[in-house]
Amino acid sequence: MEHSNNKIALSTGSLYTYPFEESFRVAKELGFDGIELLLGPPNQEFTPSDIQDLSEKHNIPVLSIHSPFKLNGTGNYWDSMIKSSNIANIIKPQLLNVHPPMAIFFKSYKIYKFKKCLTRCRRILNGINLTVENMPIRFRNRILNHSKYAISDPDKLYYFSKKEGIHLTFDTTHLGTMSLDIVQYFKKLNDRILNIHISDYDRYEHLEPGKGNLPLPKLLKTIKSYDYKGLLTIELQPLDKQGKNMAQEKNSIYNSLIFCKKFLEA
């Protein structure tokens, strides 16, 4: 097999209910290149120096930071983006990823506020890349043909990112909820993508690759053929929410890593 130049990160969201140290330990043990640090509960009590200590202890870098998603839709959403930017400016990952704000109503106003907040974030980040993630449409909203997010259409998000001078985190599961072709959309959005959240979809989101119906092998082969140099991030639904234990969590994460390497290094 050829060696892949892509760095593969483990999202701490895959072990969401565990302390951050478990994600660092598992990522190092299984052979990941780094961590995507998902901020927010239940791991809110930490300092940037705590994260730097974990990174040094386990000899594995924080490649990206994900702004908290549990605060979306509350009065703290904008503050969470600013706080995440300040944390990123200390830890120095390759990028900070944010979600568009929730907005079933008054979407234009929320987008206006989002633009203002992104400008503040870019100033704080001081050269660290900023990405915005494409979001899902839930079953209850698909019937009504709308999303709870201010920007949900991936084409509109693409043009928004170009206009605002930011980039994209491309989430495969989220596109799956819209029944869109993930391979064709990777090709369409490729020049703005700096991070890819890899997981499968089949009514349930963030499944282990190969457990759903998305054409992930074809996507990974396309990523390779396009000479994509951004991050790949394994982001799974935490299995402990389904009564699984850490051994099962690790097995699912390891299978996901091997799945990606199989097609990237073929």
C-alpha positions in Angstrom: 0.0 0.0 0.0 1.1 3.6 -0.6 1.4 5.9 2.3 -1.4 8.5 2.6 -0.3 12.1 3.2 -3.6 12.9 4.9 -3.6 13.4 8.6 -6.4 11.5 10.4 -7.7 13.0 13.6 -10.0 11.5 16.2 -12.8 13.8 17.4 -13.3 13.8 21.1 -17.0 13.8 20.3 -16.6 10.1 19.5 -15.9 9.6 23.3 -18.1 12.6 24.3 -19.0 11.5 27.8 -15.5 10.5 28.8 -12.7 12.9 30.0 -10.6 14.4 27.3 -7.6 12.3 28.4 -9.4 9.2 27.3 -9.6 10.5 23.7 -5.9 11.4 23.7 -5.0 8.0 25.1 -7.1 6.1 22.6 -6.0 8.3 19.7 -2.3 7.6 20.5 -2.9 3.9 21.1 -4.8 3.3 17.9 -2.4 5.3 15.6 -4.2 8.5 14.9 -2.2 11.6 13.8 -4.0 13.9 16.2 -7.1 15.1 17.9 -10.1 17.3 17.1 -11.1 18.8 20.4 -14.8 19.2 20.7 -15.3 21.8 23.4 -18.3 21.8 25.7 -20.1 19.6 28.2 -19.3 17.3 29.9 -15.7 18.6 29.6 -16.2 22.3 30.3 -13.9 22.5 33.3 -10.4 22.7 31.7 -7.9 25.3 30.7 -5.8 25.5 27.5 -2.8 24.6 29.5 -4.6 21.4 30.6 -5.0 20.5 26.9 -1.4 21.3 26.1 -0.3 19.1 29.0 -2.4 16.2 27.7 -1.0 16.7 24.2 2.5 16.6 25.5 1.9 13.7 27.9 0.4 11.5 25.1 2.6 12.9 22.3 -0.3 13.7 20.1 -1.2 17.1 18.7 -4.5 19.0 18.7 -5.0 19.4 14.9 -8.4 21.1 15.1 -10.8 22.6 17.6 -14.6 22.3 17.3 -16.6 25.1 18.9 -19.3 23.8 21.4 -22.5 22.8 19.7 -24.6 22.3 22.9 -24.7 26.1 23.3 -26.3 26.6 19.8 -29.6 28.4 20.0 -29.0 29.9 23.4 -27.9 33.4 24.3 -24.4 32.0 24.8 -23.8 30.9 21.2 -21.9 34.0 20.1 -19.8 34.0 23.3 -19.0 30.3 22.7 -17.4 31.2 19.3 -15.3 34.0 20.8 -14.2 31.8 23.7 -13.3 29.0 21.3 -11.3 31.4 19.2 -9.4 32.5 22.3 -8.7 28.9 23.3 -7.5 28.1 19.7 -5.2 31.1 19.7 -3.4 29.6 22.7 -3.4 25.9 21.6 -2.6 26.7 17.9 -4.4 23.9 16.0 -4.6 24.0 12.2 -8.2 25.2 12.3 -11.2 26.1 14.4 -14.6 24.7 13.2 -18.0 26.3 14.0 -21.6 25.5 13.2 -23.9 28.0 11.7 -26.4 29.4 14.2 -29.8 27.9 14.7 -32.5 30.0 13.2 -35.9 28.7 12.2 -37.1 32.3 12.1 -35.3 35.6 11.5 -32.6 33.8 9.5 -31.3 37.0 7.8 -30.7 38.6 11.2 -28.9 35.5 12.5 -26.7 35.4 9.4 -25.9 39.1 9.8 -24.8 38.4 13.4 -22.9 35.3 12.3 -20.9 37.4 9.9 -20.0 39.9 12.6 -18.9 37.2 14.9 -16.8 35.5 12.3 -15.0 38.8 11.7 -14.2 39.0 15.4 -13.1 35.3 15.5 -10.7 35.8 12.5 -9.0 38.7 14.3 -8.5 36.6 17.4 -7.3 33.5 15.5 -4.4 35.5 14.0 -3.9 33.3 11.0 -5.5 30.0 12.2 -8.0 28.8 9.6 -11.7 29.1 10.4 -14.2 26.6 9.0 -18.0 26.4 9.0 -19.7 23.0 8.9 -22.5 21.9 6.7 -25.4 20.8 8.9 -28.1 18.1 8.7 -31.8 18.2 8.2 -33.7 16.2 10.8 -36.5 13.9 9.8 -39.2 16.1 11.3 -37.9 19.1 9.4 -37.3 17.4 6.0 -41.0 17.0 5.6 -41.3 20.8 5.9 -38.3 21.2 3.6 -36.4 23.4 6.0 -33.6 23.2 8.6 -33.3 24.6 12.0 -29.9 26.2 11.0 -29.6 29.6 9.4 -27.6 28.2 6.5 -28.2 24.6 5.7 -28.0 24.3 1.9 -24.4 23.2 1.1 -24.3 25.3 -2.1 -25.3 28.4 -0.2 -22.8 27.6 2.5 -20.1 27.3 -0.2 -20.7 30.7 -1.6 -21.0 32.1 2.0 -17.6 30.7 2.8 -16.0 32.3 -0.3 -17.6 35.7 0.4 -16.6 35.7 4.0 -13.1 34.4 3.4 -13.4 31.3 5.5 -13.4 27.6 4.7 -15.5 24.5 5.1 -15.7 21.4 7.3 -17.4 18.8 5.1 -19.6 16.4 7.1 -20.6 13.2 5.3 -23.4 12.2 7.7 -25.0 15.6 7.5 -25.1 15.5 3.7 -26.6 12.0 4.1 -29.6 13.4 5.9 -30.4 15.4 2.8 -30.0 12.4 0.5 -27.3 14.3 -1.4 -24.4 12.6 -3.3 -21.4 13.1 -1.0 -18.9 12.4 -3.8 -20.3 15.0 -6.2 -20.6 17.5 -3.4 -17.0 16.9 -2.4 -16.0 17.7 -6.0 -18.2 20.8 -5.9 -16.9 22.2 -2.6 -13.4 20.8 -2.7 -11.6 24.1 -3.1 -13.0 25.4 0.2 -12.7 22.2 2.3 -10.0 22.0 5.0 -11.5 19.3 7.2 -13.7 16.2 6.5 -15.9 14.6 9.2 -16.1 11.0 8.2 -19.0 8.8 9.4 -21.8 6.8 7.8 -25.5 7.3 7.7 -28.6 5.1 7.5 -31.5 6.8 9.4 -29.0 7.2 12.3 -26.2 9.8 12.1 -22.4 9.3 12.7 -22.3 5.6 12.3 -19.1 3.6 11.9 -18.0 3.7 8.3 -19.4 0.6 6.5 -22.4 0.4 8.8 -24.6 2.7 6.7 -25.4 3.4 3.1 -23.1 6.3 2.1 -20.6 5.6 -0.7 -17.6 6.2 1.6 -15.1 4.0 -0.3 -15.8 6.0 -3.5 -15.5 9.3 -1.5 -12.1 8.2 0.0 -10.8 7.2 -3.4 -12.0 10.5 -4.9 -10.3 12.4 -2.0 -7.0 10.6 -2.9 -7.4 11.3 -6.6 -8.0 15.0 -5.9 -4.8 15.1 -3.9 -6.8 16.6 -1.0 -4.3 17.8 1.7 -6.7 18.8 4.5 -7.7 16.9 7.6 -9.8 13.8 7.9 -11.6 13.5 11.2 -13.4 10.4 12.5 -16.5 11.6 14.3 -18.8 8.9 15.6 -21.9 8.8 17.7 -20.7 7.8 21.2 -21.5 4.2 21.8 -21.8 4.5 25.5 -25.1 6.3 24.9 -26.2 2.9 23.5 -25.0 1.0 26.6 -21.7 0.0 25.1 -18.4 0.0 27.0 -14.9 1.4 26.3 -13.6 -1.7 24.7 -16.5 -1.6 22.2 -15.9 2.1 21.7 -12.3 1.6 20.9 -13.1 -1.3 18.5 -15.5 0.9 16.5 -13.0 3.8 16.4 -10.2 1.5 15.3 -12.4 -0.1 12.6 -13.2 3.4 11.3 -9.5 4.3 11.1 -8.6 1.1 9.2 -11.5 1.6 6.9 -10.2 5.1 5.9 -6.6 4.0 5.5 -7.7 1.0 3.4 -9.0 3.3 0.6 -6.6 6.2 1.1 -3.5 4.0 0.9 -4.7 1.5 -1.8 
